[in-house]
Amino acid sequence: MTSYSSHLKLLIKKLGIAFLIFSLCRVLFYLFNSHHFSEVPLGLFFYGIRFDFVAISFLFAPLIFLQLLPFPFRNFKRYGQLLNISFYVPNTIGIILNLIDLAYFDFSLKRTTFDFFGMISTGNDFINLLPHYIIDFWYDYLLLIGLLILSRYLHKKFCKSTFKFQPYSVKDYLIHTTIFAAFLSITVIGMRGGVQYKPLDIINAGQYAQAQNIPIVLNTPFTIIKTALVDNIEPVTYFTDENLEKIYTPEKVLTGSGQFKGKNIVLIILESFAKEYVGGFNNGKGYTPFIDSLLKESYVFNNAYANGQRSIESLPCILTGLPQLMSSAYVLSNYSSNKLDGFPKMLKKQGYNTSFYHGGANGTMGFNGFVGISGVDAYFGMDEYPKKEKDYDGLWGIFDEPYLQYFATELTKKQQPFFSTVFTVSSHHPYTIPKKHIGIFPKGTLPVHETIGYTDYALKQFFKTAQKMSWFNNTLFIFTADHSSNSTATKYQTRLGQYAIPMFIFDPSKQLKGINSNYFQQIDISPTILGLVGVKNEVITFGNNAFSTNEKYVVNYQNNSYQLAYQDYFLIFDGENTTDFFDVKNDPLLTNNLIENLTPQQKIHQLKAEKLLKGIIQQYNYRIINNKLSINK
């Protein structure tokens, strides 16, 4: 070995052993839990190496640092002993963490996350049960010993150190420092999981595997590292299990007319479209002349709300009926690999082709991973767009007009019936539009207004193209925003109003047309659409079919407090007590908090609303923590 590359070659061999051990752990994980997975392609075991790269970069960072330090004392015998320790300690930790899920996965049905340590440190259950764990999962300990022996054998055979101390020249220092800096850079890239815009996260495993098989791609050290600094939600017990089921349950049997059975479904998610921007909801004052014209021919929800405040929070609400009721976005949380009853998955069982289109960068906000978890077969981002250089806005993604034209063309290639989602981007900060359209749309009073007009125009052009296509008349178009945005009107600045968004269904056949003034929220989209196309499965969803007789509500989480719009009232709850209570019907601007001066009748309504909200929270926390969000686990 040359003096310059000798330590580097030795390090690469050590890291090679680590990758081999992680791969063996993945194979063992699959073999011991194969009954939980189906149709597992061999490629999943190779895709997992990317996630191994992240975990190994974190665990072996001390070894990498110490092995490549650009100083001659690395060749001392005692320093070599330190390097051995720097290999064996993280290697042992990695093996132990991976082996946890050989047994524990059978109970959790997900890779262990950092909340596991909080769980075992609460009370004495873990200590009391430890003897039973040792007896019941004896094979884990044998495998641990076997993998440690294998690691030691490989390390002793291939990683022998025969260095002798010799002083470095200036040239030596420069070359070794360059190697040191270069490999540290590679390590940082490894910790991020690549050079993409956002670091690799749990949710990204959905890019490589069906929801059921995601745990194979992941490794346990990775999921623990990624969730170590993420807030966990805590179980709450407002009611006994028996009473809870009577108060509120998300387990529902889908019902509906099924009058649109076999229809194609196109879901259009509009970036940052506040209800205030749409003239059709505001006596003609707005920036959306095309949408305004479409509303007149549609089934309109004129009391509709988002369940979250950010794009990253919207897809679980829209596609799976799961509201955003915790501080961390679901897709970034410890629970993002849970199994969900996404309505794309339900439609797929009915023979639908499923796809998702987004003009933003692949991987942004975890979209490509999450849509796979929800049951979408194919994700198309900016990388798949054929004219990226021409139509890229230079900052965020592909301009809406050309992207929607591309989307319309793509739909002609789909086998019917199809379900496809398109998520627009142009009305996202920094609000850019093509140069040829500058000055055409009203500037308005907020920077977003001009881009709202542009996206509205892009939709008009999309419909001009789509209505010429064979699939158009056999399609339901569902419109929603991902979240609201800056508003100037006071009614859209209240704790409830700031979630107000446009939502409506356009049916070219004119069979579905009218106005629905009940509460409607993003989590209601899933059961509503499934009802319209006649899916009658049992499902877990926190939403309601808009056409059912169930009482409607809107639930949100903001600043560590919950809020519920229900009947004529709006309630804010801090987890223990109702802090605010408003009569929305008579006080739409929410200026008069009634909580300290409730009439007997208002007190009845307050207690009823609080009881419902507590039921929702208890079910939500329990089901997320215990991976109980799907009927068919």
Secondary structure, DSSP 8 states (H G I E B T S, - for coil): --TTTHHHHHHHHHHHHHHHHHHHHHHHHHHHHGGG--S--THHHHHHHHHHHHHHHHHTHHHHHHHH-SSGGGGSHHHHHHHHHHHHHHHHHHHHHHHHHHHHHHHHSS---THHHHHHHSSSHHHHHHHHHHHHTHHHHHHHHHHHHHHHHHHHHH-----------HHHHHHHHHHHHHHHHHHHHHHHTSSSSS---GGGGGGTS-GGGHHHH--HHHHHHHHTTS-------SS-HHHHHHH---EEE-----TTTT-EEEEEEETT--GGG-GGGTTT-SS-HHHHHHHTTEEEETTEE-S-SSHHHHHHHHHH-----SSS-GGGSTTTTS----HHHHHHHTT-EEEEEESB-TTGGGHHHHHHHHT-SEEE-GGG-TTHHHHB-SSSBB-HHHHHHHHHHHHTTS-SSEEEEEE--TTSTT----GGGTTTS---SSHHHHHHHHHHHHHHHHHHHHTTSTTGGGEEEEEEESS-----SGGGSSTTGGGB--EEEE-TTSSS-EEE-S-EEGGGHHHHHHHHTT---EEE-SS--TTSSS--EEEEEETTEEEEEETTEEEEE-SSSEEEEEETTT-TT-----TTS--HHHHHHHHHHHHHHHHHHHHHHHHHHTT---S--
